[in-house]
């Protein structure tokens, strides 16, 4: 029992060493941070819909869920009188897409890049804040990952619901939809429609978050806040390459995002983001 207690304490206090080659992402398996039943008021629950406590507090709608902030319901953003369904399939987004989409090559060259090791606060565990900052800086104005840390800390955005909530707090002219049962086809189709994605995956032993900008048929083009990944399941960052504006092969990338062990399929966690 004494040894077990020591092991648990060690696991929760684990810190990464001060070099990129030892970066392991989260201190715990990122899938253990799912909090799938956790919902936050203001986070998206459907296309153009959010969890609202206002609608319940003022007896406009009956409670559907227990959000962290109190009883809530999934309603149209800005319209508490219109109910929405929760957690649509990702296809629902691009089926509705009717406007011309921007050229993905242009997106690749214009999304600002931040490397998480430049962050003043917890550079070895702020990949999620850094990914959010890159996408927000593309859509509206420059925001540094440390600014996000100052308000939210490093843990809030590590879960799907938390990342959605943090991004939505800042987003003035873009919207984010989060899925925890996405397929590779879902991601590729969304990218083809001009969406930018933030994904969680086993790029390290415990998990890592990065930005996906496009797919060219063979490779995923990314902004990886930890630099260039070594390219194999859970193998981390041993390339010594600080520049994470790069591309990863379809097979290696999908093994990290959509499998549990490098081969057995597991639905992915993805956030799809577009301009409003």
C-alpha positions as CSV (number, residue, x, y, z in Angstrom):
1,X,0.0,0.0,0.0
2,X,2.9,2.3,0.8
3,X,4.5,1.7,-2.6
4,X,1.1,2.2,-4.3
5,X,0.6,5.6,-2.6
6,X,4.1,6.7,-3.6
7,X,3.4,5.7,-7.2
8,X,0.2,7.7,-7.4
9,X,1.8,10.8,-5.9
10,X,4.7,10.5,-8.3
11,X,2.3,10.2,-11.3
12,X,0.5,13.4,-10.3
13,X,3.7,15.4,-9.7
14,X,5.6,14.3,-12.8
15,X,7.4,17.1,-14.5
16,X,9.1,16.9,-18.0
17,X,12.8,17.5,-18.2
18,X,14.1,20.7,-19.8
19,X,14.6,19.6,-23.4
20,X,12.3,18.9,-26.3
21,X,13.4,15.3,-26.7
22,X,11.8,14.4,-23.3
23,X,8.5,16.1,-23.9
24,X,5.6,13.8,-23.0
25,X,2.6,16.1,-23.3
26,X,0.1,15.7,-20.5
27,X,1.1,14.2,-17.2
28,X,-1.8,11.7,-17.4
29,X,-3.3,9.8,-20.4
30,X,-5.2,12.5,-22.3
31,X,-8.2,10.1,-22.7
32,X,-8.5,10.0,-18.9
33,X,-9.2,13.8,-19.1
34,X,-12.3,13.3,-21.2
35,X,-14.8,14.4,-18.6
36,X,-17.4,13.5,-21.3
37,X,-20.2,14.2,-18.9
38,X,-18.8,17.6,-18.0
39,X,-20.5,20.5,-19.7
40,X,-19.8,24.2,-19.5
41,X,-22.3,27.1,-19.9
42,X,-21.3,28.9,-23.1
43,X,-19.6,25.9,-24.8
44,X,-21.1,24.8,-28.1
45,X,-23.4,21.8,-28.0
46,X,-24.5,21.9,-31.7
47,X,-23.9,24.0,-34.8
48,X,-24.6,27.6,-33.7
49,X,-25.9,26.4,-30.4
50,X,-24.6,26.7,-26.8
51,X,-25.3,25.4,-23.3
52,X,-27.4,28.1,-21.6
53,X,-28.1,28.5,-17.9
54,X,-30.0,31.7,-18.7
55,X,-32.8,29.8,-20.5
56,X,-33.3,27.6,-17.4
57,X,-33.0,30.3,-14.8
58,X,-35.7,32.4,-16.4
59,X,-38.0,29.4,-17.0
60,X,-37.7,29.7,-20.8
61,X,-36.6,26.1,-21.1
62,X,-36.6,23.1,-18.8
63,X,-33.2,21.8,-17.6
64,X,-31.6,19.2,-19.8
65,X,-28.2,18.9,-18.3
66,X,-26.2,19.8,-15.2
67,X,-23.4,22.1,-16.4
68,X,-20.5,23.0,-14.1
69,X,-22.0,26.4,-13.6
70,X,-25.6,25.1,-12.9
71,X,-28.6,23.7,-14.6
72,X,-28.4,24.2,-18.4
73,X,-30.0,23.5,-21.8
74,X,-28.8,23.3,-25.4
75,X,-30.3,26.3,-27.3
76,X,-29.6,28.4,-30.3
77,X,-26.9,31.0,-29.6
78,X,-28.7,34.3,-28.9
79,X,-32.1,32.7,-29.0
80,X,-33.0,31.0,-25.7
81,X,-36.4,30.0,-27.1
82,X,-35.1,27.6,-29.7
83,X,-33.9,24.2,-28.5
84,X,-31.1,22.3,-30.3
85,X,-30.0,18.7,-30.4
86,X,-26.8,17.9,-28.6
87,X,-23.6,16.5,-30.3
88,X,-24.5,16.3,-34.0
89,X,-22.4,14.2,-36.3
90,X,-19.5,16.2,-37.8
91,X,-21.0,15.7,-41.3
92,X,-23.9,18.0,-40.3
93,X,-21.5,20.9,-40.5
94,X,-20.1,20.4,-44.0
95,X,-23.4,19.3,-45.5
96,X,-24.7,22.7,-44.6
97,X,-21.7,24.5,-46.1
98,X,-22.9,26.5,-49.1
99,X,-20.4,29.4,-49.3
100,X,-17.1,29.1,-51.2
101,X,-14.3,27.9,-48.9
102,X,-10.9,29.5,-48.7
103,X,-7.9,27.9,-50.4
104,X,-6.2,25.5,-48.0
105,X,-2.8,26.4,-49.3
106,X,-3.5,30.0,-48.3
107,X,-4.6,29.0,-44.8
108,X,-1.3,27.0,-44.4
109,X,0.8,30.1,-44.9
110,X,-1.2,32.6,-42.8
111,X,-2.0,30.8,-39.5
112,X,0.5,32.4,-37.0
113,X,2.8,29.9,-35.3
114,X,3.6,29.8,-31.6
115,X,6.0,27.2,-30.1
116,X,4.9,26.2,-26.6
117,X,8.5,26.2,-25.3
118,X,8.5,30.0,-25.7
119,X,5.6,30.3,-23.1
120,X,6.6,31.7,-19.8
121,X,4.1,29.6,-17.9
122,X,4.4,25.8,-17.9
123,X,5.8,25.4,-21.5
124,X,5.8,21.6,-21.2
125,X,2.1,21.3,-20.5
126,X,0.4,24.1,-22.5
127,X,0.1,22.6,-26.0
128,X,-3.7,23.1,-25.7
129,X,-3.5,26.8,-24.8
130,X,-0.9,27.3,-27.6
131,X,-3.1,25.6,-30.2
132,X,-6.0,27.8,-29.2
133,X,-3.9,30.9,-29.4
134,X,-2.7,30.1,-33.0
135,X,-6.2,29.7,-34.3
136,X,-7.6,32.7,-32.5
137,X,-4.7,34.8,-33.8
138,X,-5.6,33.7,-37.4
139,X,-9.3,34.5,-37.1
140,X,-9.3,37.8,-35.2
141,X,-6.3,39.3,-33.3
142,X,-3.0,38.2,-31.9
143,X,-3.3,36.5,-28.6
144,X,-0.4,34.9,-26.8
145,X,-0.7,31.5,-25.0
146,X,0.5,33.1,-21.8
147,X,-2.6,35.4,-21.9
148,X,-4.8,32.4,-22.1
149,X,-2.9,30.7,-19.2
150,X,-3.3,33.8,-17.0
151,X,-7.0,33.5,-17.1
152,X,-7.6,29.8,-17.4
153,X,-4.4,28.0,-16.2
154,X,-3.1,24.9,-17.9
155,X,-5.7,22.3,-17.1
156,X,-9.0,23.8,-18.2
157,X,-8.4,23.3,-22.0
158,X,-7.0,19.8,-21.7
159,X,-10.5,18.2,-22.0
160,X,-12.7,18.5,-25.1
161,X,-15.4,20.5,-23.3
162,X,-12.9,22.7,-21.6
163,X,-11.0,23.5,-24.8
164,X,-14.3,24.4,-26.5
165,X,-15.3,26.6,-23.6
166,X,-12.0,28.5,-23.5
167,X,-11.9,29.0,-27.3
168,X,-15.6,30.2,-27.3
169,X,-14.8,32.7,-24.6
170,X,-12.5,34.6,-27.0
171,X,-14.1,33.9,-30.4
172,X,-15.8,36.9,-31.8
173,X,-15.9,36.0,-35.5
174,X,-15.3,32.2,-35.5
175,X,-17.2,29.2,-34.1
176,X,-16.0,25.9,-32.7
177,X,-17.7,22.6,-32.7
178,X,-16.3,19.7,-30.7
179,X,-16.7,15.9,-31.4
180,X,-15.4,13.0,-29.3
181,X,-16.4,10.3,-31.8
182,X,-15.0,11.5,-35.0
183,X,-13.5,9.4,-37.8
184,X,-10.5,10.1,-40.1
185,X,-13.0,10.7,-42.9
186,X,-14.8,13.3,-40.8
187,X,-11.6,15.2,-40.3
188,X,-10.5,15.0,-43.9
189,X,-13.9,16.1,-45.2
190,X,-14.0,19.0,-42.8
191,X,-10.6,20.2,-43.9
192,X,-11.7,20.0,-47.5
193,X,-14.5,22.3,-46.6
194,X,-12.1,24.9,-45.2
195,X,-12.4,24.2,-41.5
196,X,-9.4,24.4,-39.3
197,X,-9.1,21.6,-36.7
198,X,-7.6,21.3,-33.3
199,X,-7.0,17.6,-32.4
200,X,-6.0,15.5,-29.4
201,X,-3.7,12.5,-30.1
202,X,-1.1,10.1,-28.9
203,X,1.9,12.0,-30.3
204,X,3.4,11.5,-26.9
205,X,3.0,8.9,-24.2
206,X,0.1,10.7,-22.5
207,X,-1.2,12.8,-25.3
208,X,-0.7,16.1,-27.1
209,X,-2.8,18.8,-28.9
210,X,-2.0,20.5,-32.2
211,X,-3.6,22.5,-35.1
212,X,-4.5,20.9,-38.4
213,X,-4.8,23.2,-41.4
214,X,-5.3,21.0,-44.4
215,X,-4.9,17.6,-46.0
216,X,-3.3,17.1,-49.4
217,X,-4.2,13.5,-50.1
218,X,-1.0,12.1,-48.5
219,X,-0.1,14.4,-45.6
220,X,-1.7,16.5,-42.9
221,X,-0.4,20.0,-42.8
222,X,-0.1,21.2,-39.2
223,X,1.0,23.8,-36.7
224,X,2.5,21.7,-34.0
225,X,3.2,23.7,-30.8
226,X,5.9,21.3,-29.7
227,X,8.0,21.4,-32.9
228,X,8.3,18.5,-35.3
229,X,7.0,15.2,-34.1
230,X,9.1,12.0,-34.5
231,X,6.3,10.4,-36.5
232,X,5.3,7.3,-34.6
233,X,2.7,6.4,-32.0
234,X,3.5,7.8,-28.6
235,X,7.2,8.3,-29.6
236,X,7.3,12.0,-28.8
237,X,9.6,14.7,-30.1
238,X,13.2,13.5,-30.7
239,X,13.8,15.4,-34.0
240,X,15.3,18.4,-32.4
241,X,13.3,20.5,-34.8
242,X,11.8,23.6,-33.2
243,X,9.7,24.5,-36.2
244,X,6.3,22.9,-36.0
245,X,4.9,24.3,-39.2
246,X,5.2,21.0,-41.0
247,X,3.4,18.0,-42.4
248,X,2.8,14.5,-41.1
249,X,2.0,11.4,-43.2
250,X,-1.6,10.2,-43.3
251,X,-0.8,6.8,-41.7
252,X,1.4,8.1,-38.8
253,X,-1.0,11.0,-38.0
254,X,-4.1,8.9,-38.1
255,X,-2.5,6.2,-35.9
256,X,-1.8,8.9,-33.3
257,X,-5.3,10.5,-33.4
258,X,-7.6,7.6,-34.3
259,X,-6.2,4.5,-32.6
260,X,-5.6,3.3,-29.0
261,X,-2.4,1.5,-29.6
262,X,-1.1,2.4,-33.0
263,X,-3.4,0.1,-34.9
264,X,-6.8,-0.6,-33.1
265,X,-9.3,2.1,-34.2
266,X,-10.6,4.5,-31.6
267,X,-12.8,7.5,-32.5
268,X,-11.0,10.7,-32.4
269,X,-11.4,14.0,-30.5
270,X,-11.5,16.9,-32.9
271,X,-12.6,20.5,-32.8
272,X,-13.7,22.0,-36.1
273,X,-13.4,25.8,-36.4
274,X,-14.6,28.2,-39.1
275,X,-15.3,31.9,-39.6
276,X,-18.8,32.9,-38.6
